[in-house]
Amino acid sequence: MSRGIERSVVPPVVIAGMAKAAKSWNALHGTWASRAPEYWFTVTVAQELQRKLDDQKKWIRLEGSVLQTMSSSGPAVVGRPVSSLRRKGRCDIVIERANESPFAAIEIKTRAYAFTAGIRSDVVRLRELLCRGGKNSLSVVCLASYSDASEKDSLNGAKARLERRFENFVERATELCVGKQLRVESRELIRRGDESGDLWGVQCLTLLRR
């Protein structure tokens, strides 16, 4: 099996790609990235991964089939597949090793102002992909999100509001991983959007096997 991709390099590249997408949308369109299509973030993160990772040891797939990711990541699992995997669905980004075995799966969420049912289902699907069969070729899965906050509408300021929001995402994701022998890590980046004091932030929630 092709080696050489460390799982620790994926989250910082993902968070850098999310930040780059937020800033480049503002430069391109003159509006907050909450108005950007989700695909804008997906493509920018994929390009950042392509730039940072050794292209002799990995491939990047956009809108990768969940079914294909499952079948390529390891032997078939006996029993009925977990419904939360949405086998007919797609992962926003799948990183594969040169031998085409999936190494990482990444979901992107924009306008992430609360831990919605959609975010919950993404975390559960990523969790089940990582845990499928006990152990498979997937080494790391990430949920990357963009959010922003207005200074005037925040009780203790925009920064505090974003920090609480991201903390809540970590807590809720951790609750979903109880009993699964996984740990949840988080990287966040918060930046000022304009002179008003309004802020935007990006987060990368990472699920790893213990």
Secondary structure in CASP SS format (residue, H / E / C, confidence):
PFRMAT SS
TARGET T0000
AUTHOR 0000-0000-0000
METHOD secondary structure of the structure
MODEL  1
M C 1.00
S C 1.00
R C 1.00
G C 1.00
I C 1.00
E C 1.00
R H 1.00
S H 1.00
V H 1.00
V H 1.00
P H 1.00
P H 1.00
V H 1.00
V H 1.00
I H 1.00
A H 1.00
G H 1.00
M H 1.00
A H 1.00
K H 1.00
A H 1.00
A H 1.00
K H 1.00
S H 1.00
W H 1.00
N H 1.00
A H 1.00
L H 1.00
H H 1.00
G C 1.00
T C 1.00
W C 1.00
A H 1.00
S H 1.00
R H 1.00
A C 1.00
P C 1.00
E H 1.00
Y H 1.00
W H 1.00
F H 1.00
T H 1.00
V H 1.00
T H 1.00
V H 1.00
A H 1.00
Q H 1.00
E H 1.00
L H 1.00
Q H 1.00
R H 1.00
K H 1.00
L C 1.00
D C 1.00
D C 1.00
Q C 1.00
K C 1.00
K E 1.00
W E 1.00
I E 1.00
R E 1.00
L E 1.00
E E 1.00
G E 1.00
S E 1.00
V H 1.00
L H 1.00
Q H 1.00
T H 1.00
M H 1.00
S H 1.00
S H 1.00
S H 1.00
G C 1.00
P C 1.00
A C 1.00
V C 1.00
V C 1.00
G C 1.00
R C 1.00
P C 1.00
V C 1.00
S H 1.00
S H 1.00
L H 1.00
R C 1.00
R C 1.00
K C 1.00
G C 1.00
R E 1.00
C E 1.00
D E 1.00
I E 1.00
V E 1.00
I E 1.00
E E 1.00
R E 1.00
A C 1.00
N C 1.00
E C 1.00
S C 1.00
P E 1.00
F E 1.00
A E 1.00
A E 1.00
I E 1.00
E E 1.00
I E 1.00
K E 1.00
T C 1.00
R C 1.00
A C 1.00
Y C 1.00
A C 1.00
F C 1.00
T C 1.00
A H 1.00
G H 1.00
I H 1.00
R H 1.00
S H 1.00
D H 1.00
V H 1.00
V H 1.00
R H 1.00
L H 1.00
R H 1.00
E H 1.00
L H 1.00
L H 1.00
C H 1.00
R C 1.00
G C 1.00
G C 1.00
K C 1.00
N C 1.00
S C 1.00
L C 1.00
S C 1.00
V E 1.00
V E 1.00
C E 1.00
L E 1.00
A E 1.00
S E 1.00
Y E 1.00
S E 1.00
D E 1.00
A E 1.00
S C 1.00
E C 1.00
K C 1.00
D C 1.00
S C 1.00
L C 1.00
N C 1.00
G C 1.00
A H 1.00
K H 1.00
A H 1.00
R H 1.00
L H 1.00
E H 1.00
R H 1.00
R H 1.00
F H 1.00
E H 1.00
N H 1.00
F H 1.00
V H 1.00
E H 1.00
R H 1.00
A H 1.00
T H 1.00
E H 1.00
L H 1.00
C C 1.00
V C 1.00
G C 1.00
K C 1.00
Q C 1.00
L E 1.00
R E 1.00
V E 1.00
E E 1.00
S E 1.00
R E 1.00
E E 1.00
L E 1.00
I E 1.00
R E 1.00
R E 1.00
G C 1.00
D C 1.00
E C 1.00
S C 1.00
G C 1.00
D C 1.00
L E 1.00
W E 1.00
G E 1.00
V E 1.00
Q E 1.00
C E 1.00
L E 1.00
T E 1.00
L E 1.00
L E 1.00
R E 1.00
R C 1.00
END
